[in-house]
Amino acid sequence: MKQHGAAHSAQRLEQMISKLREQSFRLTPQRLAVLEILAASEGHPTVAEIYEAVRARFPTTSLATVYKTVILLKELGEVLELGFPDGSNRYDGSRPQPHPHIICTACRRIMDPELSSIEHLNEEIAQKTGYTIQHHRLDFFGLCPACRARR
């Protein structure tokens, strides 16, 4: 899992910890490990990938513990879930607000492209349709440079 800068990761971790404390949730070492992984990851890991990383530090951790923690963070708005039809949902704890993703259809790598023109899209769509935008998801699919080179 690729990592963001240390300052950003530490800030996200503190935000997640604060949110859990505000809601009076316990901060077990295993739960804290899940938070650390999600705060630092750019790779949009699956629950299984998070579980493997946590289990390396805490071998007795259950998959259910990791899953429940991820779902709790999602419900608190601290993790963005990227659902896929095959059930291989991925999670973004580094940037939990809606933002665009580019997904490789071969290796399934997910990146967060920085697009300057996307910021006003919600406002424009709301203005043109009359909808109140509550959430959005914008995904681009294609082949990453590494997979394209292999073909």
Buried (B, 14 or more C-beta within 10 A) or exposed (E): EEEBEEEBBBEBBEBBBEBBEEEEBEEEEBBBBBBBBBBBBBBBBBBEBBBBBBBEEBEEBEBEBBBBBBBBBBEBEBBBBBEEEEEEBBBBBBBBEBBBBBBBEEEBBBBBEEEEEBEEBBEEEEEEEEEEEEEEEEEEEEBBEEBEEEE
